[in-house]
Amino acid sequence: MAIKNNISKVCKNYQRNIDDINIVAVSKTIATEKIEEAINVGIKNFGENYIKEAKEKWPALKAKYPEIKLHFIGHLQSNKVKDAFPIFDCIQSVDSKNLALEIVKNQNKFQKKMPIFIQINIGNEDQKSGIKIEEAKEFINFCKSDLELEVKGLMAVPPNSINPSPFFALLKNIAMENNLHELSMGMSADYEEAIALGSNYIRIGTALFGSRI
């Protein structure tokens, strides 16, 4: 697979261990057949943005491929958490106290620990979800200490059409300051910069599946 070869080159250039890089294949609107093709070439993590679509596609796929991990990467409404729990293995976009509290409630209901990433609004953009940078420390402590959630790390989407590297560097600094070690950052257009700056999870859609209509 071309993208794996490119990731290997990037890792060599920036002294990263390729085993630390997880491709999360963004499979929204992608047909089951295409998803299976990706699974058959070694992709183990997939990301979906919408609960309804995931519920239609993934129960059968996960039954057939039980090793696959499914990440929720879109904006998750608190009242949809109960629908996410049976099918998802990680929620990457935790961006409010209400959502965090709902995850705790459903962990107890389903007797299932749900790993999470905390989404940071790294560009301070009104149109994007995420915790404000200046509120990150308090919110991380709330999730880790008060709620005892399994906080794997931080996730962010940098502003469009400008150099993403300063935003990736900022996210890495916030993670280090809060003793977090996993970063979900980088997509098809900027995953090389993200890997260079410490990303562990790169969310790749177009570069794997082609442009969506």
Secondary structure, DSSP 4 states (H G I P E B T S, - for coil): -HHHHHHHHHHHHTT--GGG-EEEEE-TT--HHHHHHHHHTT--EEEES-HHHHHHHHHHHHHH-TT-EEEE-S---GGGHHHHTTT-SEEEEE-SHHHHHHHHHHHHHHT----EEEEB-TT--TTS-SB-GGGHHHHHHIIIIIS---EEEEE--PPTTS--HHHHHHHHHHHHHTT--EEE---TTTHHHHHHTT-SEEEESHHHH----
